[in-house]
Amino acid sequence: MAKLGVVDGQGLRKLTVRECQRLCGYPDNYSLDNIAETDAFDLLGNTVCIPVIKEIAIRLGQYYVSRQQVENLRFVEEERARA
């Protein structure tokens, strides 16, 4: 994550450890101040980003529910056709 940057008013700048923590979903009261910046970036680079995983899970759940509804409608239509 140490190579991530953002464009601001003066050009391109490197993200701070705090900004990377926020991108990964860590709360603001979580601190990596007691370790070297390079080590903090290494740790954050190996982090599972909870907000991303949460959004993927939500979308998969929505897709599954919509597929189940389609299958249920097909079943009902097939049953009506047989009757």
LINRAHU-V400714 format. One record per run of one state. SS is the DSSP state (H for helix, E for strand, - for the rest). FROM is the first residue (numbers start at 1). TO is the last residue. Records with the same first field share a line. If there is no record, write none. Layout:
SS->FROM-TO + FROM-TO
//
This chain:
-->1-4 + 9-10 + 15-16 + 24-36 + 46-49 + 83-83
E->5-8 + 11-14
H->17-23 + 37-45 + 50-82
//
